[in-house]
């Protein structure tokens, strides 16, 4: 094996686990990736993406020079341009001057409400902090959001309402201290493989009991004591029935409830209708399983709950997450090692991007934009006149595009996101993208969204820049530059600072907020000095190991688990809940419930893994259907099927499997050739504004091979 000339220690750019990587380099080529055993996050273990998924940075599809469209785009007539012949290469000065001129023109004409930006869960904390700062400080808008709105916004909303917090209460590895834990709405072995290894160890070596609550028979079901196969969208009724059993059998922790919670009586009264019999009728879960799960969790010494987007990506996502929070408050399984409420974050830095203020309702540190005292702190930090920052809550990702029209959002700046893969109801999303007056994409590849842009700004990959990511454990970790940028690509933070200087000059506000930084560390210090949960985090302290916030000062060791003494909200709050069905239940015309998700070999919208050799491992979308349903349709594995909802159609091959349950079908989200989000519904959770990705009605028809191989054969309704 070729010896490396250097090894760079960094953090994985994929899921929220945040594994430590060692990049073995020779020249400008990464030829091997390992992980040190002493890593506190992954102990030398890596999944297939972490170990082999780095080669996308060498993809010939990567665009490494600034580009502008040859043909000017007009609102309502904007088209996608994947062919580079439709673009012209320009200098950085020409590209950034044009971006600055157009943004200022639109801002002066239409005001703050016309401006919007998508930040990025793949980018560093420093990148995200600067992007939200730029739009807030210079364009005076809170129309700032990123993909947390499409994954765990409901979890964040519920945690803020009940506890005054936003993240996992404990460390994932603490599952080894749990004697009972619940996994619900998370296919952990595929989405967070290293955390799943720790879960398996807890079961096999330490005798922990696992309760899986999920409509799919995920791999962890093989090790579970109980599996509750609920219908998608019935989380509230199942969690409510578990609470009902705990209340009726007096399995709750009265001392904890009295000392540390409020609202118990009203909540308990609201749980009266949620009998196990009622829950069985709604969810399809055997009442005896519900009773057994409630008893097992309530009687644990250390009970923990882990959940994923099967909980949050529903129109009742906030209520679903509250249902889990209530179980922890009822039993007192929070505030101790091996317990807690643990939403598993999907992307490498979705936690950090949220912490850094890439959201429409909060400044960095989850400081609400509507409160004067919070805005005043950032006005002082950014040297902005008193009252200069907007006190109005901004638009969310889905709302930004829905408002792309005259009198609404006219310009959109996208850093690293791909709404044309990740938004629901993509035919409508396409229409909204077409209505924009000016669109900028800052990314590594020209993806399905960047192809609509007027200007493309080439950014570096994670291996070509410095900064920090924050993993799902609230652990801030270093990202280190291992390679020089490809071509003319530049780190996101440098692009943003260069653009900000040009914008300030044109707006007549030179140097108001300060945009000259020597290195990302200076950006982090600016953020942490106001977002005090990070105040004690420094690059020097991160040199060897990450720190879990809150870290209030430089002598503080970090906080592996939260709420030992109190909650940020004071007392934990119970809320009365009611069950509201999914927005689109199955019927005679559309008899199946579609749920969507991720695969081990791929990640998110596919912009990285589908430009990697990982694509060879799972090269096409597969439609999962249970053998009972397949038999009724005379369908077998590898048959071509047409799957349709009221919004669109996709054509793909079937996989007949008991991994799903009767009446429930599954399509992964990574494949543009059969984009699951052509089918999903764009109804939103009223509180969190998150779409209902995890449940919509579809029908299934056997299709011909020619429909699969010839995209033109797909009906117009299903194309985008």
Phi, psi and omega in degrees: 000137180297134179280140178284153172268351175194158176232127179249127178270129182210195183237141184300140181269013184257246192286180185284000179296320177078046182294146175281131178244147167243113180269116179269117190239145167225116187064232181255027183235130172275116182250358179195147175232129175232181176217138181288140180300329184284000176301125183288344181273311190233357173049042177087349180278144174219148173274179184297327180290315181295325184275328187236355189269025182269346191287355177299335182293342179259006185300136176294346178280350182292138179255122189239020175224148176300141184226145172231146180293139177289322181258119180302141182265145179240143177306133181089347181230020180289135182237161176276139178228098175270331181287122183294345176293343178273359179242162171233140179284136181228170176282162175300320181298315180295318182296311184289326176297318180295316178300312181298316181299313184290319179297316180293321177302313181291319180298314181293327182280316190244351175086184187297324184294344180277352186255138178208155182215141171256119174275189195217125178284351176268342182276170184284168173303319183294317177301312184292321177300314182293323182293314179293326177298317183300310183290325180285317185283324185261322181257357173055043179230150173255019175283067185230124178204172176208192193289355173301333179294339183254005180228294187238023179301323180292323177296315179299315181299315181295316180296320177296317181298316188270319188242345184079024182233177186222353190227181175305138179279338185229179177265138185304322182294345178292353175302336177291347176258001181268141173262341173219136173216150180254134169243122183219133180067020180224123171269076195298322183296333179262325185268329179221068192301325184287325173294323178298324176300319179293323177296316179298320179297320179299323181283309189286317186264334186244358173077018179293152178257132181248135172247118175258128176238102189196144178286347180250148176277080180289167184303323182297340177300332180294338180252359187280146170287323180222138170236123179252099185276079184281158173287143179305136177087005180251023181303314186301318184288326178289313178295324177295321178292324175297317177297321178303313180297316180299321179290312184295324182267008178052046177267003182281163182264091186298321182297317179294316181300315181294320187279331194226008182227170173214158179086013186297314187297314180295321177297312181301320179296323181290342180274353182305317181288346189274058178288157175302327179294316177298315180297322178297318181296326182274314191266340185083000180274131178306129182304326181292327175293321179296315179298315181297319180295317179298315181294318183295313180294315184294328184271001181293153171282314176230103180255132180236155177233128174241134178218159180233204189283352170294345174267315191274331187273061180217157177293345172247034182297319179296317178295324178298313179294322176298324178301322177288318178301318179299321179298319179292320180291323179299322188260350184075019180274062178198149180089009178224157176299138178081009178240205166103179182243116195228084173289123182275115185282140191280321185253161188304325182226031177293326176294313182294320178298322176293315178302325184278003174092017180278054182215153186283346185254349189221141165284175173308143182080015176062037176271118188297134183290339184280350183264126182304318185296330178285313179301321181297323178298317182282331173298319178292317181295325184258007177057049179251145181301146179306132181084001185288326180281145180291139174260012183260131176301138182275182178275147175278174183305309182294322179291326178302309181290325178297337180259015178282089184194164176305132184087355179238221180286126181248332180235143178222130177247121184246117175254103169077358180262169182216074183300338179284002168241330192256344177282154174282161174052065191294336176296322176289320178302318178301315179301317179295318178300322181294338184275348181295146178274324182213131184225130177241136174241127177242110191197180176270324179236154168278099183268192185298333177272317179299335178293344175273352193287159170274326182225137174244127180249117186282121180258164176275160172280175180298333183280355185245017181206167178255158176158206179220147167244154174240121186274184185293342177277006189069025184264117177276127185225155182282143166246128187239140179292125179249334186227154170287148180302146176284134177057230180261010181301147181229151175300145182306315185296325178289320177301314184294320179293320178297316178296318182299320178299320179292321179294316179302316181299316182288329180276354180073027178235058185297133173060025180291320185254346180080110184231022179250110179233138179280332185197162181301331179304323179292325177295315180299318181297321178300315179295313186291336180292338178253318176279084196293346175297342180252006191301325182272003180271123175230157178300323180299319180288337180272359188301320183259323185208153180285168178236136178265119180283160004288140176232087191290338178207173188285354174264352183281136184278358187097170190231094181298320175226153187253165166071030177299325183247323185202172175255151177304330179277003185095268175257147173290137188253128168273148177228134173301138181236153171227153180272127174238126184296166174301157186293330185226083178288160179294155178213190183297324182282322180234085194275352183250153171262122175270132168237153185235166180179199187245166178242158178302318188279346184233176188207127172050227185283002175084003186296334178263304187292330181278355169253023180235165174294349173303333181297335178293329183290328180213081193275350182215154177292144175232139181262119182267131180217144183287148180306325179298315180290321180297321180297321180294333180263001185055047187245138176231164180304137181081355170296150177271133181232152172253119179251125186231142168241187178288357185244337184184183183219141170230154178238129184199173180274150181269152170230108180278118189207149174275009175292334174256180183241158181305133179088350182242130177239160187224138172227131176289158190265000194272349196251112180295333180295333178218066188291115182300332183281000164292336186262330190291157185265146184260022172293146187243151165296128187297330183269313185267346181062032178261139181285162180269071179292334194267006180198116169206162185270135178222161168241165186228130177229143174290134182241176181265159178300325182295329178293328179286318187274344180244098182303333180293344180280346178288137183299154181304326181300329184261003180262154174205000000 
